[in-house]
Amino acid sequence: MQIGVQVDPLNSPHPVPWSWVLATHAEVSRNGNVSARYYRSHSLISPDGQYATYSRIKIKGEPELYRSRITSVMFVENLQTGDLRTITASSPLADNPLTSSEEADLPGAFSILLPISWSNSSDRVLARQFEGLLGTSDASDYALVWNCQQNCPATIAPEGIYYNYAVLLGWSQNNPEQVLFRAGELGEEHWSMWSVALNGKTTLAAEDKPRVFGQIVNHVWAGPQASW
């Protein structure tokens, strides 16, 4: 499998580097030892050109996939001042230093944070938080929304509905302050689309469309990284 061709486990329109995860673990498994590898995502430039955001993903590979762990952190850089902010989600498996979670320390836990859009006004970042357990079918998306002016992150997912999997799509076209998910159960052919507000309020969004903003830049240092 070529690392440049990403195959997303949830068939997301904003794929995580899953082929890198599989290729990296295969290498660790062949070597039979524990090692760390890193992946540096593309940069996403805000519409006004003032900010750039990107992620660093770390896999601590064990010979057994179900014992490996994947963590990530997202950075937002002010391109005018050089100020750099570190952003983490507060979902159950996120490696967040401000929240203690026994689930996040479980062997096999993975937490991949990836920026997918700025707001059209360049004041908010929308990121995909994809998490679950390696070697199982347990995985779903959360949305991380970070406000640049308020330095205020919010981690949300559809609430009050039953689903196995949720896939983050982008900002809502009808309600730009909200985000859209596609959510459904295993085996269902058609999944409904839902609009989720920052407080978690979830409404059916049959006539809505997802929107994303920002310019993707692939720097020479993006992609797989050697262990540090």
N, C-alpha and C positions, 0 to 999 in steps of 0.2 A: 504493500500500500504506500502510495506517495504521500509524504507529510503535507505537501502543498494542497492536496485535495481533501477537504474536510467533510467528514461524514458525521452529521449530528445525530445523537441518539433519539432526540425528539423531533427530528426533521424540522428544526427551527429555521426561520429565515435569517437568523443571526447566529450562525454556527459557532460553537466552541471548538478549539483545536483537539478534537477527540482522536483523530488519527495519530496525532503526536503522542497523546496519552498511551494509546495501544502500542505504538512503535517503541516508545520509551520503556514501557513495562516489559515488552518482549526482550529488549536488550538487557535489562536488569535480570530477568529470569534466566537468560542464557548464561550470564556471568555468575549468577548464584549468590550475589551479595547485595547489601543495602546501599543505595546511593541516591543522591538528590539531583534533579534536573530542573531547569527553569525554562519558561516560555514567556517571551515579551510580545504582547499584542501590538497590533497596529495602533497608530495615534488617530484620535478623532478630534478634528479642529472645529471650534465653535463657529457659527455663521458670521460673527463679527470679527473673527480672527484673533481674539484676545486670549483664548484658553485652548489647551490641548489636554486630552485625557487618554490614558492607556492603562493596561493591566500587566501585572507580573504574576504568573502562575507557577507554583512549585509542586512537583511531585516527589514525594519520598517513597521511592520504589522498593518494595520487598519482592522476593522471588514469587510469593503468592499474591495474586491480584487483590484478594479480599483482605489482605493485611496492609496494603499500600494506602497512602493518604495524599490527597490533593488539596492544597490551600491556595488562596490568591488574595491580592490586594490591588486596589485601583488608585491611581495617582491623577490629580488634576493640577496642571501647571499654568500659572499666569505667565503668558509669553512676554508680557511687557515688563513685569517686575521680577520674574524668576521665582516667585513664591510657589511652593509645592505643597499641596495638601494630600494627605493619605486618607483614603476612604475604604471602609469595610461595611459589609451588610450586617444586619442583626437577625437574619434567619436562623433556624435551628442548628444547622451544620456549619455556619460561617465561623471562621477563626477570628473572632472579634475580641480584642484585648479589653474592651469595656464591658463585655457581657460574658459571664461564665456559663458554659454549656457542656455537660457531660457528653451529649450526643456528638459535639464537634470533635471530641477526642477519640471517638470510636475507630477501631481499625476498619479500613475500607471506606471511611467517609470521604466524600469529595465535595468541594465547594469552589466553583469557577465563576468569577465575576468578570464581566466583559462589557465595556461601554458600547451602546448601540445608537444613541442619539443625544443631541443637544435639543433644548427647546429652541423654537424659532427666534426667540428674543435673547438667546445665549445666557440665560440666567439659571438654567437647571440642566442637570445631566440625568439621562436615563440609562441604567445599566441592567444587564441580564445577570441574575444570580441563579446559576444552575447547580443543583446539589442533589445528593442521594448517596447510595451505598454501592461501591464497586462490586461487580459480580452478581448483582441482583437487578430486578426491574424497578426498584424503588428510586425514582428520580422525578424532579419537577422544577419549574421555574418560579422564582420570585422576581419582583422588580425593585430596584434600588433607585430612588429619586433623591438627588442631592441638590440643594439650593446654594448657589455660589455666594450670594450676598449674606444669607443667614447662617451659612455653614451648618445646615440642618439636613441630615439624612433621614429618609423614611423607607422602610422595607415593607412591601405589601404583596399580597396575593389575593386571588378571589376568595371571598368569605360567604358563608351562608348557603353554599351550593355543594353538591357532592361531585367529586371528580377524583380520578387517579393521577392525571397528569394535567399540568397547565403549561402553556407555551406563551412567552411574552412576545408580542407583536410590534409594539411601538406606542406612540402617543395617540390618543383619540382625536380624530378629525372633528367630531361634533363637540367634544368637551376637552379642549387642549390641556387642561389641568389634570386630566385623568389618563390612565394607560389602558391599553387593550390586551387581553389574553384570549387565547383559544384554549378551552378546557373540556375534558371529557373522560370517559371511562374506558378501560382496556376492552377492546373488541368492538367498540362503537364505530360505525362508519362515518358519522357526521358529528363533529364537535361544535358546540355553540361558542359564540364570541361574546366576551363580557368586558364591560368597562368598569374599572376599579379606581375609586378615589383614594386620596392619601390617608383617609381615615378607615379605609377598608371597605366602604360601602360598595356593593357589587350590583350592577344592573345589566340586564340583557342588552346587547348592542348589535342587533341584527342588521341595522341600516348604517353602521359606522364603517370607517376605514382607518387602518393604522398609518401613521406618518412618522418619518424620521428626518432629522436635520443634521448637518455637519459634513465635513469633508474628511474622508478616510485617507490617511497618508501611511504608506508602508516604508518605514525607514530601513536602512541596511542592517540595523541592529535588532529588528523585529524577528520573531520566529524562535526556533529552538536555541537554547543557550546551554553552554557547558556548566557543570557544577561549579559552585563558587567556594 
